[in-house]
Amino acid sequence: MPDPAPAGTVPGPDAPLPDALSGHWVDTRAPRSFRPFLKLARIERPIGWWLILLPCWWGAGLAAIAAGRPYPDPWHCLLFLVGAILMRGAGCTFNDIIDRKLDAEVARTRGRPLPSGQVSVAAAVLFMIAQALLALPVLLQFNRFTVVLGIASLVIVVIYPFMKRVTNMPQFVLGLAFSWGALLAWSAVFGRLDAPAYLAYAAAIAWTVGYDTIYAMQDIEDDAIVGIKSSARYFGNHTREAVALCFGLTALLSGMAIWLVGGGPVAWLGYAAFAGHLGWQVTRIAGASAPVALMLFRSNRNAGLLLAAGLALDPLSRALLAG
């Protein structure tokens, strides 16, 4: 993993950003003129769209169990995948437009396309609109209730970039946005929202606050200098305990959702693996360096997949046994 650029320097247009995957095709094979836009959409940092997608798949799995279906709707799961990538890209582009001056003052972010001057603000706005327009037909594949619900999430997306200026817990607002898919996946099946959907949504919010606090540990010193607020700064020496509380709430709320839909042994097995992974992360937080914090943050893709797999395979296993 490359080190952040020294203070006062800006990486060149071909330099990988500090939290990008090493050797990603965006940095090695994409046409050079496209690279700044692909980086605006965070294509070389796929963990973001995974963390948006996973609550969608949790909700789809819970809905399949509750509806007595043998597995989550594959078409819905594919739409959520495409939508997560597009809306994550549009949201990140908007975030970078708003934060371009702050990003220029933080070592980890000063090489991003906007603060480094690789992309103009006007071009970034057009790129953001294009991504949103591509995402719209994806949303329109669902029932009317889900379409309206999806559009409503834009309110949170718009206010999120400003939260780090006014609250010590911008991670909570991020959780409201990133977890919305748990609601969408349930409403896509039932055309309404019920208690398991709300519990899954709340679990995903707590999960987001926990993992994004770990992520924010990378920037504590720079954030303090430029005045950016974050949960990692707010919790300070109690960060490990705070993340443990968030992950504990995640386990409690997701377990309640599984219980309400009547989840079987495979769902609980996935849940146990998920909870165990969260516990492992907590044991590694104290004194974690920036590379370790980034590794722990990224590991939440695997944690979320464990739960998603349990929820998806549980109704299938029961259907096979019954047949």
C-alpha positions as CSV (number, residue, x, y, z in Angstrom):
1,M,0.0,0.0,0.0
2,P,1.6,3.3,-1.0
3,D,2.1,5.9,1.7
4,P,0.2,9.2,1.6
5,A,2.0,12.0,-0.1
6,P,4.1,14.2,2.2
7,A,2.5,17.4,3.4
8,G,2.5,20.0,0.7
9,T,2.8,17.6,-2.3
10,V,0.2,16.3,-4.6
11,P,0.4,12.9,-6.3
12,G,0.5,12.9,-10.1
13,P,-2.6,11.9,-12.1
14,D,-1.3,8.4,-12.5
15,A,-0.4,7.8,-8.9
16,P,-2.7,5.5,-7.0
17,L,-4.4,7.1,-4.1
18,P,-3.4,5.9,-0.6
19,D,-6.6,3.8,0.1
20,A,-7.0,2.4,-3.4
21,L,-6.4,-1.3,-4.1
22,S,-2.8,-1.9,-5.2
23,G,-2.4,-2.6,-8.9
24,H,-6.1,-1.9,-9.7
25,W,-7.0,-1.8,-13.4
26,V,-8.0,1.9,-13.0
27,D,-4.4,2.8,-12.3
28,T,-2.8,0.3,-14.7
29,R,-5.0,-0.3,-17.7
30,A,-7.8,2.3,-18.0
31,P,-7.2,5.1,-20.6
32,R,-5.4,8.0,-18.8
33,S,-8.2,10.5,-19.7
34,F,-10.8,8.3,-18.0
35,R,-8.8,7.7,-14.8
36,P,-9.7,10.9,-12.9
37,F,-13.4,10.2,-13.5
38,L,-13.1,6.6,-12.5
39,K,-11.4,7.7,-9.3
40,L,-14.2,10.2,-8.7
41,A,-16.6,7.3,-8.7
42,R,-14.2,5.3,-6.4
43,I,-14.1,2.4,-8.9
44,E,-10.6,1.5,-7.7
45,R,-11.9,1.4,-4.1
46,P,-14.8,-1.1,-4.4
47,I,-15.2,-1.5,-0.7
48,G,-17.6,1.4,-0.7
49,W,-20.2,-0.1,-3.1
50,W,-19.9,-3.4,-1.3
51,L,-20.9,-1.7,2.0
52,I,-23.9,-0.2,0.3
53,L,-24.8,-3.4,-1.4
54,L,-24.6,-5.7,1.6
55,P,-27.6,-4.3,3.6
56,C,-29.6,-4.7,0.3
57,W,-28.7,-8.4,0.2
58,W,-29.4,-8.7,4.0
59,G,-32.9,-7.3,3.4
60,A,-33.4,-9.6,0.3
61,G,-32.4,-12.6,2.4
62,L,-34.7,-11.7,5.3
63,A,-37.6,-11.0,2.8
64,A,-37.1,-14.4,1.2
65,I,-37.3,-16.2,4.5
66,A,-40.4,-14.2,5.6
67,A,-42.1,-14.8,2.3
68,G,-41.4,-18.5,2.2
69,R,-39.4,-18.3,-0.9
70,P,-36.5,-20.7,-1.6
71,Y,-34.0,-17.9,-2.2
72,P,-33.7,-14.1,-2.6
73,D,-34.9,-12.7,-5.9
74,P,-31.9,-13.0,-8.2
75,W,-33.1,-10.1,-10.4
76,H,-33.5,-7.8,-7.4
77,C,-30.0,-8.8,-6.1
78,L,-28.5,-7.9,-9.5
79,L,-30.3,-4.6,-9.7
80,F,-29.0,-3.7,-6.2
81,L,-25.5,-4.5,-7.3
82,V,-25.7,-2.2,-10.3
83,G,-27.5,0.5,-8.3
84,A,-25.0,0.4,-5.5
85,I,-22.1,0.9,-7.9
86,L,-23.8,3.8,-9.7
87,M,-25.2,5.6,-6.7
88,R,-22.0,5.2,-4.7
89,G,-20.2,6.8,-7.6
90,A,-22.6,9.7,-7.9
91,G,-22.6,10.2,-4.1
92,C,-18.8,10.2,-3.9
93,T,-18.6,12.7,-6.8
94,F,-21.0,15.0,-5.0
95,N,-19.1,14.6,-1.7
96,D,-15.8,15.4,-3.5
97,I,-17.4,18.5,-5.1
98,I,-18.4,19.8,-1.7
99,D,-15.2,18.7,0.1
100,R,-12.7,19.7,-2.5
101,K,-11.1,22.5,-0.4
102,L,-11.0,20.3,2.8
103,D,-9.6,17.4,0.8
104,A,-6.7,19.6,-0.3
105,E,-5.6,20.0,3.3
106,V,-5.6,16.2,4.2
107,A,-2.6,14.1,3.2
108,R,-4.8,11.0,2.3
109,T,-7.2,13.0,0.1
110,R,-5.2,15.8,-1.5
111,G,-4.4,13.6,-4.6
112,R,-8.1,13.1,-5.4
113,P,-9.2,14.4,-8.9
114,L,-10.8,17.7,-7.7
115,P,-8.3,19.0,-5.2
116,S,-5.4,18.0,-7.4
117,G,-6.9,19.8,-10.4
118,Q,-7.3,16.8,-12.6
119,V,-11.0,17.4,-13.0
120,S,-12.9,20.7,-13.1
121,V,-15.9,21.3,-10.9
122,A,-18.2,21.6,-14.0
123,A,-17.0,18.3,-15.4
124,A,-17.5,16.6,-12.0
125,V,-21.1,18.0,-11.8
126,L,-21.9,16.6,-15.3
127,F,-20.3,13.3,-14.4
128,M,-22.4,13.1,-11.2
129,I,-25.6,13.8,-13.1
130,A,-24.7,11.1,-15.7
131,Q,-24.3,8.5,-13.0
132,A,-27.6,9.4,-11.4
133,L,-29.4,9.2,-14.7
134,L,-28.0,5.8,-15.3
135,A,-29.1,4.7,-11.9
136,L,-32.7,5.9,-12.4
137,P,-33.8,3.1,-14.8
138,V,-32.5,0.6,-12.3
139,L,-34.7,2.0,-9.5
140,L,-37.7,2.1,-11.9
141,Q,-37.6,-1.7,-12.2
142,F,-39.1,-1.9,-8.7
143,N,-42.7,-1.4,-7.4
144,R,-44.0,2.2,-6.9
145,F,-43.5,2.1,-3.1
146,T,-39.8,1.1,-3.5
147,V,-39.2,3.8,-6.2
148,V,-40.6,6.5,-3.9
149,L,-38.5,5.1,-1.0
150,G,-35.4,5.1,-3.1
151,I,-35.9,8.7,-4.2
152,A,-36.4,9.7,-0.6
153,S,-32.9,8.5,0.3
154,L,-31.4,11.4,-1.8
155,V,-32.2,13.8,1.0
156,I,-29.7,12.0,3.2
157,V,-27.1,11.7,0.4
158,V,-27.3,15.5,-0.1
159,I,-26.9,16.5,3.5
160,Y,-24.1,14.0,4.4
161,P,-21.1,16.0,3.1
162,F,-21.9,18.9,5.3
163,M,-22.2,16.8,8.5
164,K,-18.5,16.7,9.2
165,R,-18.6,20.4,9.7
166,V,-21.4,20.5,12.2
167,T,-21.5,17.2,14.1
168,N,-19.0,14.9,15.8
169,M,-20.9,11.9,14.4
170,P,-21.1,12.3,10.6
171,Q,-20.7,8.5,10.5
172,F,-24.3,8.2,11.8
173,V,-25.6,10.2,8.8
174,L,-23.5,8.1,6.5
175,G,-25.1,5.0,8.1
176,L,-28.6,6.4,7.3
177,A,-27.6,6.6,3.7
178,F,-25.5,3.4,3.3
179,S,-28.0,1.3,5.1
180,W,-31.1,2.4,3.1
181,G,-30.9,-0.7,0.9
182,A,-32.1,-2.9,3.7
183,L,-35.4,-1.0,3.5
184,L,-35.5,-1.1,-0.3
185,A,-34.9,-4.9,-0.5
186,W,-37.8,-5.6,1.9
187,S,-40.2,-3.2,0.2
188,A,-39.2,-4.6,-3.2
189,V,-40.8,-7.9,-2.1
190,F,-43.7,-6.8,0.0
191,G,-44.5,-3.3,-1.2
192,R,-44.3,-2.0,2.4
193,L,-42.0,-1.8,5.4
194,D,-42.3,-4.1,8.4
195,A,-40.4,-4.6,11.7
196,P,-37.7,-6.9,10.3
197,A,-36.8,-4.3,7.7
198,Y,-36.5,-1.6,10.3
199,L,-34.4,-3.8,12.5
200,A,-32.0,-4.7,9.6
201,Y,-31.8,-1.0,8.7
202,A,-30.9,-0.1,12.3
203,A,-28.4,-2.9,12.5
204,A,-26.7,-1.7,9.3
205,I,-26.6,1.9,10.7
206,A,-24.8,0.7,13.9
207,W,-22.5,-1.4,11.7
208,T,-21.7,1.7,9.5
209,V,-20.9,3.9,12.5
210,G,-18.5,1.1,13.8
211,Y,-16.6,0.4,10.6
212,D,-16.4,4.1,9.5
213,T,-15.1,5.0,12.9
214,I,-12.3,2.5,12.2
215,Y,-11.8,4.1,8.8
216,A,-11.6,7.6,10.3
217,M,-8.8,6.5,12.5
218,Q,-6.5,7.0,9.5
219,D,-7.1,10.8,9.5
220,I,-7.3,11.8,13.1
221,E,-4.2,14.1,13.1
222,D,-5.1,15.9,9.8
223,D,-8.8,16.2,10.7
224,A,-7.8,17.9,14.0
225,I,-5.7,20.4,12.1
226,V,-8.3,21.4,9.5
227,G,-11.3,21.1,11.8
228,I,-13.0,18.1,10.3
229,K,-15.3,16.4,12.9
230,S,-15.4,12.6,13.1
231,S,-16.5,9.8,15.5
232,A,-12.8,8.7,15.8
233,R,-11.8,12.1,17.1
234,Y,-14.9,12.3,19.3
235,F,-14.3,8.9,20.9
236,G,-10.6,9.4,21.2
237,N,-9.1,7.0,23.7
238,H,-12.4,5.2,24.0
239,T,-12.7,4.3,20.3
240,R,-12.4,0.6,20.9
241,E,-15.2,0.6,23.4
242,A,-17.4,2.7,21.2
243,V,-16.8,0.4,18.2
244,A,-17.5,-2.6,20.4
245,L,-20.9,-0.9,21.4
246,C,-21.8,-0.3,17.8
247,F,-20.9,-3.8,16.7
248,G,-22.8,-5.2,19.7
249,L,-25.9,-3.3,18.7
250,T,-25.4,-4.6,15.1
251,A,-25.4,-8.1,16.4
252,L,-28.4,-7.6,18.7
253,L,-30.6,-5.9,16.0
254,S,-29.7,-8.2,13.2
255,G,-30.4,-11.2,15.5
256,M,-33.8,-9.8,16.3
257,A,-34.6,-9.4,12.6
258,I,-33.6,-13.0,12.0
259,W,-35.8,-14.2,14.9
260,L,-38.8,-12.2,13.7
261,V,-38.7,-13.7,10.2
262,G,-38.2,-17.2,11.6
263,G,-34.7,-17.8,10.4
264,G,-33.4,-21.4,10.5
265,P,-30.0,-23.0,11.4
266,V,-28.2,-21.7,8.4
267,A,-29.2,-18.2,9.0
268,W,-28.0,-18.4,12.5
269,L,-24.8,-19.9,11.4
270,G,-24.1,-17.0,9.1
271,Y,-25.1,-14.6,11.9
272,A,-22.7,-16.3,14.3
273,A,-19.9,-16.0,11.8
274,F,-20.7,-12.3,11.2
275,A,-20.8,-11.5,14.9
276,G,-17.5,-13.4,15.4
277,H,-15.9,-11.4,12.7
278,L,-17.0,-8.1,14.3
279,G,-15.6,-9.3,17.6
280,W,-12.3,-10.1,16.0
281,Q,-12.1,-6.5,14.6
282,V,-12.6,-5.1,18.1
283,T,-9.7,-7.0,19.4
284,R,-7.4,-5.4,16.8
285,I,-8.5,-1.7,17.2
286,A,-6.4,-0.6,20.1
287,G,-3.3,1.3,18.9
288,A,-4.0,0.3,15.3
289,S,-1.8,2.1,12.7
290,A,-3.4,3.6,9.6
291,P,-2.7,0.5,7.4
292,V,-4.2,-1.8,10.1
293,A,-7.2,0.5,10.4
294,L,-7.7,0.4,6.6
295,M,-7.4,-3.4,6.6
296,L,-10.0,-3.8,9.4
297,F,-12.3,-1.4,7.6
298,R,-12.0,-3.3,4.3
299,S,-12.6,-6.6,6.1
300,N,-16.2,-5.6,6.7
301,R,-17.0,-6.7,3.2
302,N,-16.2,-10.3,4.3
303,A,-18.1,-9.8,7.5
304,G,-21.2,-8.6,5.7
305,L,-21.0,-11.4,3.2
306,L,-21.0,-14.0,5.9
307,L,-24.4,-12.7,7.1
308,A,-25.7,-12.3,3.6
309,A,-24.8,-15.9,2.7
310,G,-26.4,-17.3,5.8
311,L,-29.7,-15.4,5.0
312,A,-29.6,-16.4,1.4
313,L,-28.8,-20.1,1.9
314,D,-31.2,-20.7,4.9
315,P,-34.4,-20.8,2.8
316,L,-32.7,-22.7,0.1
317,S,-31.5,-25.4,2.5
318,R,-34.9,-25.7,4.0
319,A,-36.5,-26.0,0.6
320,L,-34.1,-28.7,-0.4
321,L,-34.7,-30.7,2.8
322,A,-38.5,-30.3,2.4
323,G,-38.3,-31.5,-1.3
